[in-house]
Amino acid sequence: MPRNWSQQFGPFIELRHRRLGENLPLKRYHYGLRICPEPVYWVAYREALYSEAISWGKFVPPAEGGKFGEVFVDATVGLPLIVAAVFERLDKDKKSTAAKKGKKALGKKS
């Protein structure tokens, strides 16, 4: 899996902590998104499910605030749509923050 390199960070830090005694904070991922063209039952990506990564301690479970999703679409189709949605949301948040600052400057409550 292309995302495998990023998942090795947590176990690497844990090994350095346990074996070398380094005082490094143990971290887990809070968010994850996997884009793949095949459903899980086709076996190709079965080993890389987020539920398994949670059990290995690489991701924060949903009960503790972790969020992750899997999109079954070709990356050349799905990634541009996801990036556009993220930019749209960031733009909306920026405008909302600017409007709140403007009201505050005028002495109005939001």
CORVEN-V71189 format. One record per backbone hydrogen bond with DSSP energy under -0.5 kcal/mol. NH is the residue of the N-H (numbers start at 0). CO is the residue of the C=O. E is the energy in kcal/mol with one decimal. If there is no record, write none. Layout:
NH & CO & E
NH & CO & E
//
This chain:
3 & 0 & -1.5
4 & 1 & -0.6
5 & 2 & -0.7
6 & 2 & -1.3
7 & 3 & -0.9
7 & 4 & -0.7
8 & 5 & -0.9
10 & 6 & -0.7
11 & 7 & -1.9
12 & 8 & -2.4
13 & 9 & -2.3
14 & 10 & -2.6
15 & 11 & -2.1
16 & 12 & -2.3
17 & 13 & -2.8
18 & 14 & -3.1
19 & 14 & -0.6
19 & 15 & -1.3
20 & 16 & -0.7
21 & 15 & -1.5
23 & 21 & -1.6
28 & 57 & -2.7
31 & 66 & -1.3
33 & 68 & -2.3
35 & 33 & -0.6
35 & 70 & -2.6
41 & 38 & -1.8
42 & 39 & -2.2
43 & 41 & -0.9
45 & 42 & -1.2
47 & 44 & -1.7
48 & 45 & -1.0
52 & 48 & -1.9
53 & 49 & -2.3
54 & 50 & -1.7
55 & 51 & -1.5
56 & 53 & -1.5
57 & 52 & -2.6
58 & 52 & -0.8
59 & 28 & -3.0
63 & 60 & -1.9
64 & 61 & -1.8
65 & 60 & -2.1
66 & 29 & -3.2
68 & 31 & -1.8
70 & 33 & -3.1
71 & 69 & -0.5
72 & 35 & -0.8
72 & 70 & -1.4
76 & 73 & -1.6
77 & 73 & -2.8
78 & 74 & -1.9
80 & 76 & -0.9
81 & 77 & -2.4
82 & 78 & -2.8
83 & 79 & -2.2
84 & 80 & -2.0
85 & 81 & -2.3
86 & 82 & -2.5
87 & 83 & -2.2
88 & 84 & -2.3
89 & 85 & -2.7
90 & 86 & -2.4
91 & 87 & -2.2
92 & 88 & -2.6
93 & 89 & -2.3
94 & 90 & -2.3
95 & 91 & -2.3
96 & 92 & -2.4
97 & 93 & -2.3
98 & 94 & -2.2
99 & 95 & -2.1
100 & 96 & -2.2
101 & 97 & -2.2
102 & 98 & -2.2
103 & 99 & -2.2
104 & 100 & -2.2
105 & 101 & -1.3
106 & 103 & -1.0
107 & 102 & -2.8
//
